[in-house]
């Protein structure tokens, strides 16, 4: 089980107010205290991991608000330092500013504690944003993990076993617990390397391995990329991690590793090793081979069935 059922019901009700996406989106029933708030009194949620960018979806939202106003209320709560924190509706708030509005309708929730507010903010974005950058998902999962850990680890009533927070997140968002843990590892990258993941320059598997290196070693990698636009391969990163764990990774050793030639046409064993390093580091190479065969057989069955 993920978050306790009573908490989930409360959050589901809270999130009935979703992001306005289309001009004819229906207006939901009020959830909290209906108010109209000046935009200048609104502040982003602390640590809000989701970016508000001017993409096609945002442009459509701005145009919708210009024509129809804000159809769905944002969700806010009082802010200790004054004004209000946005729980749901960061994009609507920014789109309203761009559209020339000075205020926005909101549901004011006076009774939300920090944990409930954090979960609601993350749930809104993870379930409703059509596209998320790896860094956004990673930061959101980490915030969710920390919040759930703060509230206490849940107990599955069927098995009476304590669940780790990553299992709860996996159950909520259709991920495996292992994948959730890998995604969270991205938050241990420095900003330049995390940006490379977002730009699809740095593969997920290699990035996860790099995340176990300290800040200094990560800076060597980022600086090397700035100079040469080259990133370490999975075998190079495995060797770096080995040397790092042994306390033998220095910048001179790093530079020497990056000068080593990487085969341009890897054999079968190299291919399996690369797949394992990038996607299944917890499996043996034999298990990776079995996994690939299962995926191939499943694909062939779908083709035979015309799916």
Order of alpha helices (4+ residues) and beta strands (2+ residues): alpha-beta-beta-alpha-beta-beta-alpha-beta-alpha-alpha-alpha-alpha-alpha-alpha-alpha-alpha-alpha-alpha-alpha
